[in-house]
Every structure is written in C-alpha cells, then in structure tokens.
Amino acid sequence: MINTIQRLLSGITFLFLCGNMFAQQDDILTQTDSIYSDILNQKITLTVCLPKAYQDAPKKRYKALYYLYENPKSVEIITALSQKTQQGKSALLVIGIDNHGKTDRLNNPLANNLLLSCLEKELIPAMEKKYRTNGQRILHDLSATGSFTLYAFLNRPELFNGYIAASKQWYAKTNDDFTVLADNVLSYPDAFSGRKIFLATLHNTEHHMNGSEVDKEMQAFATLLETRSAGQIAAKYQAFDDWGVPLHPGFEAGLKFVVQKKSSGKSPKTPLTMIQTETGRWIIQTPKKQPLYEVFIFDNGPDYPSEGLIRVVKNGKIGYADANTYEIVIAPQFDCAFPFENGKAKVSNQCQTVKEGEYHSWKSDTWLFVDRQGNIQK
C-alpha cells in the first residue's frame, strides 16, 4: 500500500491588496497581489502573471494555474513554459502563492485541510472574482509541497481539473499513507471523473539512494489511481534526471499531460462500446452491435484499466485493448496475462489455472513479459 507523499504547508495565507503595478516582460504581465485568510489567520502574498493579450481582449477568459510558490521570477518562468507548452492555444493565467516556507514532506492532514479550505472558500473565489478566469483550474507544486497537490487531488478532486505534483521525495511512509488514502477515497470513483494527475520525481542517486524502488512504487501508485477508479482518473508518473528552477521539466511534461484532450482513436461516428449481455458477459461491439471480443472478467466485473489498457478475450486467448477506445493494442494470443505494470505485463502460454476456494490463480514455469508495442521478452 502507498501512503502520504511529502507533508506540507502548515500555514499558508493569502492577502488581497490589489497591487495594480504591472511589470511587463516579453509576453507576460506580472502583478503583485495578496489576500487575507481568516481560515489561516495570516496574509499570503501572490504573484499573478497574465498573458500580454489579457489587456487587449477584455472579454476573453483564461484557464487558471495555481502554483504553490510566490517568487516572481519562478512564477514568470512557469508562465513562459506554460505559453510554450500551449503552442498557440489559449495562454494560462498563473497565480503564484507564497507558502512562507511552511511545508513539509510528510502528510499533515490538519495543515493540509486548512489550506484546502482556504483555497476553496477564500483564495479561488477572490481570484475568480477579480480576474477573468473560465472556471478551469490546474494545481501545481514541487519539491516539499508536491505532497499537497496529491493530498488535494485525493480529498477534493473537484477543486481542480488537473494536478501536477512534481515532488522530489517519495518516502516509505509517503508510499504507505497515500496508498491507504487512495484505497479509501476511490471507493467512490465517480467523484474523480475526468480528473488528471501527473506525478514526477528525480531518479538520480543524489536525491534517491533507492531510486529503482521509488520508481517502482510511484509507477504502482499511478497505476493504482487508474485501476481503482475504473478509468475515471488519467494518471501518469515520470522520473527525471534533474530539474532546475530555469527548466522545470516536471512541470512542462505535466502540463502537456493534464491539458491534452483524450483521443478516441476513432471517428465520433463509429465508436466501439462495451456492454453487458443478457448472459452476464461483457463484450466490445461495433456501432452496428456486432460483437468483436469479450472483456476479461476480474472481480466479477469487466477488467479494470491499468496503464490505459484492459484485457480482452477472443477465441480463448487474452490480449489488450485501449481502455478508452476499446481498440486492440496487443492481439489476443496468451493463455494467461496479468495487467500492465511499469510498462509491461507478465504473460504465458504454458500456464495452469489453480482454484483456491471461490478464487483462482495462474501458475507457470515460463512467464514472459510483453510491452505496449507487443514485443515479448523473458
């Protein structure tokens, strides 16, 4: 089980002195702002970066990125990266939040809940009243505060549409705490419908003496989010060699992931669908209701998505299909096949099904591994 990722921010606050001083830098207008938080009983300084076009198009509204770091230079860098990542699409309005350095790397529910309440009841309403936002929000933080983004995602998924947790640390307690929390809250997966989260860390030994174990645990956690939510959540984990303040690769990759639109891989006129038949089987069918293949049964229901794939069955063989489009990714060819984990799945054509009470398990002396491209290796 995986649990709390870096604690955080015990006392963060926001002040709302309307500093109307704009510092123009390239295509960015930087404004110092603030809000007073009664919940946190303190002021929090804000750095607000607006697209240069903000003043020229008074009716246009923008998606807002809330960044848990207030330093103007860093907020401007994040804003510039977001404009680069959007590549001509509507730029983001970026709000940098001063956390006063009161963050920590393990889970502190009391402090986290206070900050969440402040965001929901004070900060976000104040920003959406003052600035032309469109109701679409992204939350981003890194390093020590990376855990708050994950905590917010699991506890208040409706507050933001996308979450980017570029956290440099993932400890054993973090893994345990957040896994337990995810298991509990994902009992009600509908609350997470359409939500996206990007998890990042560093994998070099300077920061992680157990880098391979961290990679394994964080990838497993991302898979857990998708699987336990029955595909309601889109989650991705990526490790980086390094990220500096000028570069923020964790942010750039994360933003691309959370803002990208899902591609069905099919024309909207001809989607494949999953249905349950009168006999209780789950099948994938064409628009003309012609059955193509069955969905592998797991826990008395259709297979859970894992890393974007589900298992399907045709002519007694198991393969993998896209969890969103239901199109075949790896042709059915295996007698036994496990869900994908860390980019590959364990498969065999020389296996036995062993009954254990009302459950069954697979046993084989010749397990192989298949990747998403269908390559098979020992």
ZAKOLPA-861593 format. One record per residue: residue in three letters; x, y, z of N, C-alpha, C in turn. Coordinates in pm, whole numbers, plus 50000, padded with zeros to 5 digits. Layout:
BEGIN
ALAXYZXYZXYZ
...
//
This chain:
BEGIN
MET500834988150000500005000050000500875012550000
ILE500295023149947501085035249935500425046250017
ASN501185054250080500555064750159501295077750151
THR501025086450235501385100550223502655104150153
ILE502565112750065503685118649994503985131350066
GLN505075135150084505525147150149504425155550213
ARG504625158350334503675166650405503655180550354
LEU502885189050406503065202350363502445213050445
LEU502605223450390502225236650423501345237750547
SER501935241050657501095242450774500395255750771
GLY501075266250747500355278850748500605286550624
ILE499595286950536499755294450413498625304550411
THR498855316050366497775325650367497835334950250
PHE496735341450230496655349250109496115363150137
LEU496785373150091496335386750108495815392349978
PHE494885401349991494255406449870494385421649862
LEU495625426749871495885440749843495995441749693
CYS495175449049632495165449449486496325457549435
GLY497465451149422498615458249368498485459149218
ASN498185470549169497945472049026499205475848949
MET500365472849007501605475748937501935464048846
PHE502025466448717502355455948622503795457548577
ALA504525446648579505875446748525505865438748397
GLN506025445248286505915438548157507245431948121
GLN507175418948090508365411648048507975402547934
ASP508435405847814508055398447695506545397947683
ASP505985385747682504535384347667503845381847800
ILE504445386247911503905383648044503715396648120
LEU502575398348183502305409648270502305404448414
THR503225409048496503365404048632502805413948732
GLN501925409148818501275417748916501455412049056
THR501795420549152501845416349292500465418249352
ASP499965408049418498635408449476498685401549611
SER497585401249682497555394649812496115392849859
ILE495935384249955494635381950015494835378350160
TYR493925382450246494005378550387493105366550410
SER493665356450474492915344150501492485343850647
ASP491185344350671490675342650807490875328250854
ILE490825318950761490985304750797492385302150849
LEU493385307850783494785305950823495275316950915
ASN494465327350929494805338351018496125345050980
GLN496325347250851497515354250806497365358550660
LYS498275367150618498275371750480499175362950396
ILE498795361750272499645354450178499845363050054
THR501085364850020501425372649902501235364149776
LEU500765370749672500515363949545501295370949434
THR501805363149342502345368549217501435363649105
VAL500805372749036499865369148929500495372948795
CYS500655363148708501185365448574500075363848472
LEU499855374348395498795374448295499405374448154
PRO498715368348060499185369347921499135383947878
LYS500045388047793500065401847746498745405447679
ALA498105395647615496845398147546495685400647643
TYR495935398447773494875400047873494255414047866
GLN495085424247848494595438047844493955441447709
ASP494365434447606493885437747471492545431347437
ALA492195420647509490935413547481490135412847610
PRO489425423547644488765424647776487655414747803
LYS487215407447702486145397847725486645383447730
LYS487905381347699488435367847695488705362647837
ARG488405349847860488625343647990489665332547977
TYR490345329648089491515320948085491435309748189
LYS492025298648153492245287848248493295292548349
ALA493105289348478493995294048584494885282848636
LEU496175285748646497125276548707497525282148843
TYR497265274548948497645278449084498945271349119
TYR499965279249147501325274249167501755277649310
LEU502085267449390502405269749531503845274549550
TYR504095285949489505395292449505505205306649454
GLU505615316549532505245330349500506365338349436
ASN507615333549441508735341149388508445345849246
PRO508465359049221508065364049088508835357948972
LYS510155356548987510925351048877510505336848844
SER510305328748948509885314948926508495314348864
VAL507595322948909506235323048853506285327248706
GLU507155336948674507295341148534507855329748447
ILE508805322148503509345310748429508255300548401
ILE507455297548504506345288048487505355293248382
THR505095306348386504165312148288504705310948147
ALA505995313948130506615312747998506585298347949
LEU506855288948038506805274748000505395270647961
SER504415275948033503025272348000502645277647863
GLN503105289647828502815295147697503495286947588
LYS504725282647615505455274247519504725260847501
THR504275255047612503615242047608502275242747536
GLN501575253947553500265255347489500375256847337
GLN501515261647288501785262547144500645269047066
GLY500385281547101499385289147026497975287747080
LYS497755278347171496435277047232496275288047335
SER495125289047393494865299447492495865298647607
ALA496545309747635497545310047742496875308747878
LEU497665305347977497145303848112497355316548193
LEU496485318548289496655328748391497285321648511
VAL498475325948553499225318748656499215326548786
ILE498835319848895498755326049028499755319049119
GLY500835326049154501835320649245501465323949389
ILE501535314049477501065315449615502245314049710
ASP502445323849797503535323449894503145314150008
ASN503925303350024503625293950133504465296450258
HIS505235307150257506035311050374507015300250415
GLY507295290750327508225280150361507695270150461
LYS506415271150496505865262350599505265249950532
THR506135241950476505715229450414506575218450472
ASP506095206350463506975195250497506655183550408
ARG507465173350415507455162950314506595150850351
LEU505975151150466505095140450506503685146050521
ASN502735137350537501355141650538500965147650672
ASN500415159750667499915166550785498465170150758
PRO497525161150786496125163550748495555176550802
LEU495905180350925495345192550981495745204750899
ALA497055206150873497545217450794497015216850651
ASN496995204850594496505203350456495045207250445
ASN494235203050541492805206150536492545221050552
LEU493345227650635493195242150649493515249150517
LEU494595244950454494965251050326493925248150219
LEU493425235850215492375232550118491145241150138
SER490775242950265489615251250295489845265750253
CYS491065270650275491415284250233491325285650082
LEU491865275950010491805276349864490365276749815
GLU489545267949871488165266549824487305278549860
LYS487405283349984486465293250034486955307650023
GLU488285309550011488805323050011489605326449886
LEU490635318949862491555322549755490945321349616
ILE490425309549582489875307549448488705317149421
PRO487745318549514486665328249489487185342449467
ALA488215346649545488745360149529489405361949393
MET490165351849349490845352749221489845352449105
GLU488805344349117487845343249007486915355249001
LYS486825362449112486055374849111486855386149049
LYS488155386349077488995397449031489505395648889
TYR489875383248853490495380648722489535372748633
ARG489735374148503488835367748407489255353248386
THR488815344648475489085330248462487845323548402
ASN488055311348349486925304348286486425292448366
GLY486875291248492486415280148576487255267748567
GLN488175267148469489075255748456490355258648537
ARG490755249148623491875251748714492865240148714
ILE494145243748733495225233948748495985237448875
LEU496355227448953497155229549073498535223449050
HIS499575231249083500945226449064501815230149183
ASP502625220749227503695223949320504805213649302
LEU505935216349367507075207549350507855206749480
SER508795197449482509655195149598508805192749722
ALA509055200249830508395197349957506885198049947
THR506385206849861504935208449854504275199149754
GLY505045190649690504465181249595503415172449657
SER503565169849785502605161249853501255167949870
PHE501235181349880499945188049898499075186349775
THR499675187449656498895185549535498235171749534
LEU498975161549572498415148149575497345146949683
TYR497585153049798496585152849906495295159949860
ALA495455171449794494295178749745493535170449641
PHE494275163949553493665155649450492805144649510
LEU493315137849612492595126649671491425131149758
ASN491525142849818490485147349910489475156849849
ARG489895165149752488965174549690489185174849539
PRO488935163749472489235163149327488475173349245
GLU487325177949295486505187149218487085201349213
LEU488045204649301488575218149306489375221749181
PHE490065211849125490905214349008490655203648903
ASN490865207348777490705197848668491965189548645
GLY493125195748669494395188848651495315191448768
TYR496145181448801497065182448914498465178348867
ILE499465186748900500845183848864501675183848992
ALA502055171949038502825170549162504255166849127
ALA505095176949109506485174449075507285173549205
SER507155162549272507745160949403509075153749395
LYS510085158949462511405152749455511545141049551
GLN510705140049650510875129449750509635120449758
TRP509895107749774508825097849797509395087949896
TYR508885088550018509425080250125508545068050148
ALA509035058850229508255046850259506925050650324
LYS506965060250416505725064550482504805071550383
THR505395079450294504625085950188503885075450107
ASN504605065350066504045054549985502885047850059
ASP503115044550184502095037450262500865046150286
ASP501095058450329499975067250365499085070250245
PHE499695073850132498885077650018498205065649952
THR498785053949964498125042149910496865038949990
VAL496965039750120495795037250204494715047750176
LEU495145060450168494175071150140493495068950006
ALA494295065549904493725063249771492735051649773
ASP493085040849842492185029349852490845033349913
ASN490895042050012489665046250081488805055349994
VAL489415065849940488605075749868488135070549733
LEU488865061149674488455056049543487355045649550
SER486825043749670485595035649682484435042749613
TYR484605055949589483585063949521484235070749400
PRO484545063149297485355068249184484685078949102
ASP483345080049105482675089849021483105104149052
ALA483545106649176483995120049214485245124149138
PHE485935114349078487195117049008487035117148856
SER485815116848810485565115948666486245127248590
GLY487065123648491487715133448406488925140248466
ARG489325136148587490465142748651491785136648604
LYS492815145348595494135140848551495175144848655
ILE496135135948677497225139048768498535134048711
PHE499565142648722500905139248675501825139248796
LEU502525128048816503455126548928504865126048873
ALA505775133548934507155133748887508105132849005
THR509265127348981510315127149082511665126649012
LEU512725127949092514075126249041514525112049067
HIS515245105948971515675092248996517185090849009
ASN517915102049019519355100349036519695098049183
THR520835092149208521185087849343521505099449435
GLU521705111249379521945122849465520745125549555
HIS519555122749502518345125449578517685112549628
HIS517945101449563517305088849600518345077849605
MET518635073049726519535061649737518835048849693
ASN517515049149691516745037449648515905041049525
GLY516575046849424515865051949308514995041749238
SER515485029549220514695019549149513445015849228
GLU513545015549360512385012449442511355023649438
VAL511845036149439510955047649428510215047349294
ASP510935044849186510295043849055509195033249054
LYS509495021949111508535010849114507305014649194
GLU507515020749311506375024249398505515035249336
MET506165045549279505375056449223504625052249098
GLN505225043649016504515038548900503335029948944
ALA503565021949047502475013749100501355022449155
PHE501725033649216500695042649269499875048949157
ALA500545053349049499835058948935498885048548875
THR499355036148867498525025248815497335022848907
LEU497585023449039496505021749136495405032049114
LEU495775044549090494785055049070493885051948950
GLU494485047648841493695044448722492835032048743
THR493445021948805492745009148821491595010248919
ARG491845015749037490805016549140489685026149102
SER489975035649013488935045048970488185039848848
ALA488495027748805487855021748688487975030848565
GLY489145037148551489395045348434488895059648444
GLN488305063548557487835077348573489005087048581
ILE490135082448636491325090748652492325087548542
ALA492935098048487494095096248399495325100148479
ALA496205090548507497375093048590498635089148514
LYS499695096948535500975093948471502105097048568
TYR503095088248570504295090548650505505091048558
GLN506435100248587507665101148508508805105548599
ALA509965099048583511155102648658512095110748570
PHE512765120448629513675129248556515075128348615
ASP516075130948530517445131148578517695143348666
ASP517055154448631517255166648708516215176748666
TRP515915186248753515155197948713515645209748796
GLY515945220348727516375232348794515285242748783
VAL515395253648858514385264148853514195269248711
PRO515265270848630515045275848495514375265848402
LEU514395253148436513955242948341512585236948374
HIS512405232348497511125226548539510605215948443
PRO511385205848406510855195748313509635188548369
GLY509585186748500508415180248559507155188048533
PHE507255201248535506085209548509505675209048363
GLU506655210648274506325211148131505675198148084
ALA506265186848123505685173948085504315172148150
GLY504195176748274502925175448345501835183648282
LEU502165196048242501155204648181500675198748049
LYS501595193547970501205187247843500215175847869
PHE500465168347976499605156948006498225161248052
VAL498145170948143496845174248202495965182648110
VAL496575189648011495745197847923495395190847792
GLN496075179847762495805173147634494415166947636
LYS493775167447523492455161447511492605146747478
LYS491715138847535491755124647505491385122247359
SER492145113647296491845109947158491165096347158
SER490025095747094489295083047091489935073146995
GLY490755078346901491365069446803490365065046698
LYS489125069846708488075066146615487275078546579
SER486675078446466485755089046433484595088646531
PRO484075100246573482935100346664481725093046609
LYS481705091346477480565084546417480645069346432
THR481835064046462481965049646467482695044846593
PRO482205048546711482895044146833482575029646867
LEU483525023046929483265009846985482695011847125
THR481885002447171481275003547303481394990447380
MET481364991647512481354979847599479944978247657
ILE479394966347648478064963747705478084950347778
GLN477114948647865476914935747931475744928647865
THR475944916147828474904908447759473914902647860
GLU472854897047809471844890947896472404879147974
THR473454872947921474054861547991475094866048094
GLY475324879248106476254884148206477654886748153
ARG477924883048027479254885647971479394900347935
TRP480634905247939480924918847894481634917747758
ILE481134925247660481704924347526481974938447470
ILE482884938947374483104951047295482394949047162
GLN481614959047123480844957647000480994969946911
THR480664967946781480704978646683479434987046694
PRO479384998546623478165006546623476944998946572
LYS477194988546491476084980446441475784968646533
LYS476354969246656476114959246761476634945446724
GLN477694945246648478344932646617479454930246721
PRO479414918946791480424916246894481804913946832
LEU482824919946891484194918446842484994909046931
TYR484934911247062485654902747157485074905247295
GLU485384896047386484904897247523485904905047608
VAL485394910747717486264917347814486614907247922
PHE487874906547958488324897348063487594900648193
ILE487114890348262486394892248387487364892348504
PHE487244902748587488084903948706487204909148819
ASP487244902348935486394906249050484924906649010
ASN484484896948931483094895748889482604907448804
GLY483504914448742483134925448654484164926948543
PRO483974936848454484944938848345486294943048401
ASP487344939348333488714941948378488944956748405
TYR489654959648515489994973548547491074978648451
PRO491014991348411492104996948330493404997348411
SER494484994148347495804995048409496765000848306
GLU497315012548336498175019748242497475021748108
GLY496165024448116495405027647996494935015747914
LEU495155003447964494764991447889493864982447971
ILE492994975047902492204964547964492474951547890
ARG492244940347959492434927347895491144923147824
VAL491294917447707490154912547630490444898247586
VAL489384891147551489504876947517488844874247382
LYS489564866947296488994862747168489534848847135
ASN488624839947101488974826047070489774819647183
GLY489424822947305490074816947421491414822847456
LYS491894832647382493194838947407492994853047462
ILE493964857347545493874870347610494814880247540
GLY494314892447518495114903347465494784916147538
TYR495144927647482494964940447549494334950647453
ALA493394958447507492744968847428492864982147501
ASP492774993047425492785006447484491565008047575
ALA491775013147696490685014147794489655024747756
ASN489985033847664489045044247624488375041347490
THR489155036847394488595034447260488155019947240
TYR488665010947324488404996447315489014989947193
GLU489884997047123490554991147009491714982347055
ILE491974971646982493044962347018494404969147009
VAL495194967747114496564972747117497544961147100
ILE497274950047170498074937747158497114926347130
ALA497274919747019496324909446975496194898247078
PRO494974893147099494774881747190495594869847145
GLN496514865247232497424854347195497964846747315
PHE497524850647437498084844647558497034836547633
ASP497504825947698496594818047782496424824547919
CYS497474831147967497434838248095498074851948074
ALA497484862148130498014875648110497604884548227
PHE498574890948289498324899848401498184914348352
PRO497644923148435497564937348397498944943448377
PHE499004954348301500264961348279500734968048407
GLU502044967748427502664974448541504074978748500
ASN504354991548518505664996948480505994994448333
GLY504954995848247505194995048104505234981048044
LYS504954970748123504944957248068503994948348149
ALA503664936848092502744927648158503304913448153
LYS503044905848258503504891948266502504882948194
VAL503004874648101502124866148019502744852248007
SER501904842647965502394829047943501424821447855
ASN501964812047777501134802647702501334788447752
GLN502004787447864502204774447930501894776248078
CYS500624777648107500214780648244499014772048283
GLN498784771448409497664763948464496824773048552
THR495524770748549494614777948638494354769248759
VAL494694774748876494544767349001493434773649084
LYS492444765449123491354770649204491754771049350
GLU491414782149415491654783749558490374788749621
GLY489514779349660488194783049710487354788549597
GLU486804800449618485994806649512486834815149418
TYR488134815549442489034823249357489924813849275
HIS490674819549181491614811549104492894819549083
SER493974812649057495244819149030495924811848916
TRP496914818248855497674812248747499054808048797
LYS499504796748746500864792148776501544788048646
SER502824791648636503584788248515505064788148547
ASP505794779448479507264779248491507924787448382
THR507114793048291507684800248176506984813648156
TRP507064822148256506484835348242507354844048150
LEU506694851648062507364861247975506794875148003
PHE507324885247938506844898947954506584905047817
VAL505464912247804505124918947680505044933947708
ASP505574942347615505454956847631504294961947547
ARG504054974947552502894980747484502974979547332
GLN504174977547281504324975747136504154961147093
GLY503884952347191503694938347161504954930147158
ASN506094936347193507374928947198507394919747320
ILE507804907447299507804897547407509254894047441
GLN509524893747571510874890447617510804882947748
LYS511904876247783511954868847907512154878348024
//
